[in-house]
Amino acid sequence: MAFQLPELDYAYDALEPNIDAKTMEIHHSKHHNGYTTKLNGAVAGSDLEGKSIEAILANLDMSNGGVRNNGGGFYNHSLFWKVMNPQNKGTLSGALKEAIEAAFGSEKAFMEAFSNAAATQFGSGWAWLCVHKGGKVDVCSTPNQDNPLMPGVTCGGTPILGLDVWEHAYYLNYQNRRPDYINAFFNVINWNEVERRFNEAK
């Protein structure tokens, strides 16, 4: 079955004023839709056809630019939409909070580390919170549409929180003020979903 553009759980304007409706509409209906279409074209007729996106990325030939760029773009955005929500977001709690405090010392220190990863990623890319088997977490960033599921990419593990720092994700509203966009992201994180992903992956 071909990959399909996932529907959002909320309206394009639901994350305002943190992320504006026009950015959300273009980002989802144009950018993510484009990655989805090109991914389907890249795997059609190959031995990757019919496999899950996670299986494709975990065993990826990193020289295969079509699958690397579009598969990463498809997966990364699919996660990005889910870890944001305007309502019923929950709070950082439970085993996830304990893991973050064990790794970073405090919730504030984690936010600083994640913000720094996002702010210092040169050019286009992503910031990630990842979990390893056993529950250890860490933060890293990746260029372009790479992610930690791919072989040999930065911190490894399973991404449970990701922030898109490509300019198309924020430039209409924030222009060159990437740090302001990063700060706004913390207002819309769906911690219930992040914690669910943590428990599933650890």
N, C-alpha and C positions, 0 to 999 in steps of 0.2 A: 504494500500500500504506500502510495506517495506521501511524503511529508506535507502537512497542512499548516497554514498560518493559524496559530491559536487565537481564539477570541479572548478579549480582555474580560476581567471580572468586574470592570467598572467603566464608566464613561470617560471619554477623552478629557473632559474638563474636571474630572473628579479629584485630581491631585493638585489643582490650583490652590493657592498661588505658588506652590513649591515647584511644580512642573506644569507649564501652560498647555492648554488644549491643542493649539496649533502644532506645537512640537510633538505632542503625543500622537496626533493624527498622522503627521508626516512620518514620524519614526516607525509607527506600527504598520500603517497601510502602504507605505512606500519602501522604506529601508528593510524592515523585517520581511515584508512580502517578497522583496527582491531576492534576499538571501534564500528564502524558502524555494522559490521558483528555480533559482540557479543550482541549489543543492540537488533538487530532483533531477535536473538535467545532468549534473555531474556524476550521479550514481546510477543513472538509467543504463541498463544492459550490462552492468558490472557485477562483480561478486559482492558488492556492498548493498545492492538493491535488496530491500526487504529487511535489512538489519536495523536495530534501534540506533538512534543518534549517539547514545552513550557507547554502544559497542563499536560504532564506526570511529568515534574520536579516540577511544582508548587504544585502538590498534591501528591508528592512522599512519600511513606513509606520509611523513611531513613534507616530502617533495611534491605531493599532489596538491597543488595550490587551489584547484577548483573545489575540492572537498574540504581542505583545511580552512579556507577563507569563508566559504558559504556554509559549511557544516558548523564551524565555530559561530558564525553570525546567527544561524538558526537556533542553536542551543543556548547561546549567551542571552539572546533577547527573550527566549521562552522563559528562562529563569528570571530575568530582570523584571518582567511584568508581574510575575507571581510573588516576588519578594517585596512588592509595594502594594499598599492598599490604603484608601482614605479612611476606612472604618474598621473596627474590630481588629486592630493591629496587635493587641497584646503588649507585653513588656518583656524585656530581657529577663529571663527567670529560669529556674530549675537547673537541669544538668548542663544546658548550654551556658548559662551565666557562670556556673562553676568552672566550666572548661575555659571560658574567656578570662575569668579572673586568675585561673592557674597559669595561663599562657602570658597574660599581659599585666597582671597585677590588679587591675581595676577596669570597670566599664569605661571610665574616662580615658584610660591609657589605650584601651582597644580602639576607641573612637579616634584618638589622635593617630594611632598607627595606621588605621584604615584610611583616614583622611590624607595622611602623608603619602600612602601608596597611590591614591587616586590623583593627588596634586602633582606628584613628581613623575608620573608616567609620561614620558616624553612623547608628544604627538598623540595619535589615536591609540586607544586601548581600554583596559578594564582594571578595576581593583576588585580583589576577591577576599572573602573569608572562606577558608577551606577546613574540612575535617578529615582526619586520617582514621584508619581502623583503630579502635580503642578509645577514640574520643578526643585526641589531641587536636587543637585548632591552631592555625596560623594565618597570616595575612600576606598577600603578595600582589603584584600587578603583572599584566601581560600586554604585549603590543598587539595592535590590530584586532583580529577576532580570535586570537589564541586563547586557550583556557587551560586550567590545571588538569583536565582529563587527558590532554594530549601527551604523548610520550616525551619525557624529558623537559617539560615546561615548568619552570619556576617551582612553586611550593608543592605541586602534586596534590594528591588527595581529591576529595569531592567538593566542588564549589557549593556552598549553601547560601551565600550572599554575594551579589555582584553589582558593581556600579559601572555603567557605561560612561566613559569620559571622551568618547568621540565628540567632536564639535557639534555634529548634528543632534546630539542628545540635549544640548543646552544653549546653543549660540543665539537662537531667536530671542530668548529671554534674558540670558546672562552675558551675552557677548563674550569677552575674554575673561570674565570673572569666574573661572572654574571653581575656586574655593567657596564662593557663595552658593554655587550649585551643589557642591559636595555637602555643605552644611544643611541645605534644604532637604537633601535626600534622607537625612536622619529623621526628618519629620514624617516621612511616609513609609518607613520600613515596616513590613508586615512580620513582626517577630514571631507570631504564631506559626507562619509558614517556614521561617528560618529554623525555628526549633523543631518543627516536624521533619525537615530535611536533615537536620543534625542527628536526630534520633534514628532516622532511617539509614543514614550513611555510616554511623560510628560502629 
